[in-house]
Amino acid sequence: MTKTQILFDPVQMGIHSLPNRVLMAPLTRNRAGADGVPKDMAQTYYAQRASAGLIVSEATQISAMGKGYLDTPGIYNEAQAEAWHKITDAVHAKGGRIFCQLWHVGRISHTSLLPDGAGPVSSSDRAAHTQTFTAEGFEDCSKPRALSVEEIARTVQDYRSAAEWARKANFDGIEVHGANGYLLDQFLQDGVNDRTDDYGGAAKSRMRFLDEVLDAVKLVWPSSRVGVRLSPLGQANDISDSDPEALFGAVYKMLSGHNLAYLHVVESFPGSKDVEDGKALLGRLRKEWGGFYIANGGYDAQSAAAAIGEGASDAVAFGRPFLANPDLPERFRLGATLNTPDQDTFYGGDEHGYTDYPFLGAKDGAQ
């Protein structure tokens, strides 16, 4: 047995039998229409990567107010769902499985991206000291306002509605995006959430929003087809918490009670600091989650196999390697050289740097 053979051992994840443990992480590519409808080229892009044990779609906004970046897709109307249905059909025709990642960016947005020039919303009115991608390029995020309790309830229903559209689009499941400093994370972490009502203060109150979202989407999907993504180390979009271990320990326990298909954890970002402390924290938190665990962040084939072999994860999601290598599982299996991703084509553009990365033994990516 090779050192990486465990990556190709089938595994059960909720209701799904995955043929391998090399999963495709959500990758924002900014190639949808201005109306949030995925373009036809996305059918080729996702189908090319259908050999992944599971594809998690690019982050997909649940409403017009959930948008935070130029040309990202939505899943809140019929036209969007019809376009996604063509994508899921293309993936299924290649034998793949695909979940839709449900996304609301909260304060990581700009007035130019929102209906009628509205300002972003969040748990509080604290502006994010970061930038987002607009028609003018990278711009500072606009100052948000705090959602009212009534607006929180309506946003929960937006998640449920998006889950219904995802079901109509024939996805195999959904992933609720609670990571990377976006809306649900803005409620979880007290570096942003300074509320004094039932959605602020103690960790139990700050995680209420996420808990309610999961209750709502589980009215549409069985829990065995629902996953959650978290980033306990708070390394993106100006997010932080005063006691992440206590907070996320409570969150992990709450998620365990939902009997989800999986927990998907962003364990590191490029340029992460305090790596060893972070690993130790993640290891302690891992003990609070008894279900299927997907690790993400900086892994290669060898380190992914080691993590699975040690019981630290059940599968590993890969981002940039899948972006540039549509046949990543096969390359890992053979120990083949990986294509180098072209960073200039990551965000926006046409098929170049999107569907034209070569497969093994091919001159182009059109397979």
N, C-alpha and C positions, 0 to 999 in steps of 0.2 A: 504494500500500500504506500502510495506517495504521501508526502507531508500534507498535501492539499486535497487528498481524496475525500475527506469528510465534507468538503464543500458540495459534493455531488451526491451525497446521501439524501434520498427523499425524506421529507419531514411533513408532519401534519400540523397545519396552522389553522385553528378554528375548524371550519367546515372544509377547508381546502387542503388538498394533498399537493405539496410543492415538489417538483422534480429535482430541485437543487436549492442551495441556500445562498446563492448569489442573486441578490435582489437589486432592482433599479430604484434608486432614491428619487424623490421629486426634484425636478430640475426646471427652474424658471428660464424660459427661452425667449419671451417677448415676441412671439410670432403669430399671435392671434389677431383678428381684426379689431378695429376700434370699438366694435359692438360686443366684444368678448366672445365672438364665434371663432372656434379653431379653424384654421385654414386646411385645405385638402392635403397639403404636404405633411401635416401632422399624422395622417393615416399611415404614410410610409415610414415616418420617423419612429412611431411606436411599434408598428409591425416588425420593423427591422430588429427590435430589441425584445421580441416576444420569447426568446429563449431564457430570459431571466426567470428565476423561480417565482417572482412576483414583480410587476411594475406598479409603482405608486406614481400616479400622474403628477405633472407639474401642479403647483399650487393653483387652485381654481376658486375664484371668489364666489361667495354665496349670495351676493347682492351687489347692486351698483355702488352702494356705500362701502362695500368691502374692498374696493379696488385701491391699489397703492402704487402700481407701476404701469408704465405704458404698454399697451398691447398684450395684456395678460388675459387668459380665458375666464369665462364665467360658467356657472351651471345654475342659472336662475330663470331661464325662459326656454321656450320651445325650440327656437333656432339654435341655441347653444347645445341643447340636449340632442337635437338631431345630428349636429356635427360630431358630437362626442360618440353618438351611436355608431357612426361610420368608423370611428377610431377603434372602439371596442370590438366591432365586428372584424376589423382587420387584424387585431391582436388575437382574437379567438380563432380566426382562420389559420393562424400560424401556431396554434396550440398554447397560447399564452393566457395569463391571468392579469387583470388590471383593476386596481382600486382608484377611486377618485379622492384626491385630497381636498377637503373642504376648508376654505380660507377666508378670513376677514382680517385685514391688515391693521385695523384700528388707526392709531395715530401715525403709522408709517405711510403717510400719503401726502397729497398736495391738492390744493383747491382746484387746480386745472384738470385733475383726473376724476373729480367727483361731480355728481349731478348738480347743475345750476351753480357751479362754483362753491358748493358747500364746503365747510371746514370738516376735517376728520373728526372722528369720535374715539373715545378711549375710556378707561376707568376714571381718569382725572383730566385736568386741563394742563398737565405738564407736557411741554413740547419735547419731542425727541431730538437729541443732538446728533442727528445723522441725516443722510440724504436719501432721496428716492429718484427714480428714473422717469422723466417726463418728456414731452415733445421737445423741450429745450435742452435736454441732456440731464445731468445730475443736478438736482436742486435741493435746498434745505426743506425738510418736512414742514408742513404748515402746522400752526398751533391747533391742538384739538380742543374739544369741549367734552365734559364728562357726560356719559349716557345717563339718562334718568332711569329709575326702576322700570317704568313703563316701556322705555325704549329697549332696555335689556330683554324684557319679555318678548318684544317684537323681534329682536335679533335672534333669540332662541328659536322663534318660529321660522325665521329666515334659514336657519340651519336645517330645520325639519323639511322645509320646502325644497332646499337644495338637495337634501338626501333623497327626496322623492324624484326630483329631476334626474339624479344620478342613477336611480333604479330604472327609470324609463329609458335612460341611455345605455342600459344593459352592462353597467359596470359589475364587477364581481363583489364589490364591497366599497366601503368608504374609510378614509382616514381623517380624523378630526385634527386639524393643525393647531396644536397648543404650544408651539415652540417659537424660538427665534425672535422674541420680542413683539409678536403680533397680538391681536386683540385679546385672545384668551390668556396669553402670557402676561399681558398688561394688567389683567385682573389678578393673576396668581401672585405676582412679585411686588413686594412693598416698595421697591425702588421707584415704582410708578403709581401703584394703587395707594392713595391716601384717603379713601372713602371712610365715612363713619356710619354708613348704613349697613344693611344685611349683606352687602357685597364687599365690605372692607374690614380692616382690623385683623382679627385672628385668622390664622391659615384656613380654618374651617369655613369662614365666611368668604375669603378670597377665592376659594376653589368652588364656591357655590355655582357660579356661572358655567364653568366647565361641566360640573355635575348635571346641571339642568339641560345643557346642550346634549349630553350623552343620553339622558332620559328621553329627550325629544327625538333624536335620530333613531333610537332603538324602537320607536313606534313604527318606523319605516323599514328598518333592517334588523335582522336578528343580531344579537351581540356577537355571534360567531363570524359576522361579516363586517365588524366595526373595529378599527384600530385607532390609536391616539399617538401623536408625535409630541415629545417634550424635549426641552433643552435645559436640564437642571443647572448647568454651569453658567448660564446667563452671559453668553459671549457675543450677542448680536443685538443691534438696534437699540443700544442704550438701555438695556434691561439689567436689573440687579435685584437681589433680595438680601435682607440683613441676616437671615438664617436659612439658607437654601436647604440644608439637611433636614431641618424640622419641617419646612414647607413641603418639600418634595417627598419626604417620607410619608407625610399625611396624604399627599396626592396619590402616590403609588398605592397606598392601602385603599383609598377610595376607588381607584381604577380597578383594583382586584375584585371589588364587590360588583363591578359591572360585567364580569366574565367576558372580557373582550377577546377578539381574535389575537391581538398583539399590542405590545407597547414598543414604540419605535423611538429610540433615544439618540439625539445628536450629542455625541460624546466629545467632539472637539471641532474647532474651526481652524483654517489656516492661520498660523501665527499665534496659536493659543499659548497662554502663559500658565505657569504653575501646573504643568502637565501631571506631575506625580500626585500633587494634592487633589487634582480633579479626578484622577483615576481611583484614588482611595475613596473619595466621596461617592463616586458612581458605584464602586463595589459594595459599599455599605447600603446604598439605596437599593441596589439590585436584590437584596435579601427581602425587601418589602414587596416585591412583585413576584408572584408565583406562576405567572402565565408565560406565553410565548414572548421572547425578547429579541428585538432587532436592534443591533448596534450599527452606528453610522458615524463616520468621521476619521479620515486619514488611514483607512485600512488598505492593505494590499492582500494578495492571495494568501501569503504565508501567515500574516498576523490575523487575518480573518479565520483561517483554519485553526490557528492556535486558540483563539478566543472561543470558538465553538467546541474544540476538543477539551478545553478546560471547564466547559459549562458556563462560561461568562456570557454567552449569547447562543441563540438558536439559529440565527441567520444574520447576515451582514448586508446592509444596503450600500451600494456604491454610486457615487455621483459622477464626478468628472471622468472616471474611467469608462463608465457606460456612455457618456456623452460622445466620446471619441471612438468607442469600440462597440459597435452594435452587437457583435458576437462575443462579448466579454466572457461568458461562462466557458465557451470553447477555447478561448485563448488561455484562460486560467487552467483548464484541464490539460492542455498540451504544453503549458509553460512557454507559450509563444510571446513574442515581443508585442507590446501595446502601442497603438497609435498615440501620437502626441496631440492633445487638444489644442485647438487654435483659439486662444482667449479673445482675439479680436472679433470672433463670430459667435460668442456666447449669447449675447443679448441683441435681439432684433436681426432683421435681414431676411434673406431668402433661403433656398435650399443649400447654399454654400455654407459649410460648417454645421450643417443640420442633418441632411440625409446622404451626404456624399463621402462620409468616412468609409474607407475600404474594409470589407470583410477579409478574412484570411484567404489568400489565393485569388483575390479579385482585384481588378484595376480600379473599381469604383464601388460605391456603397449601395448601388441599386440592385438589391437582391430580395 
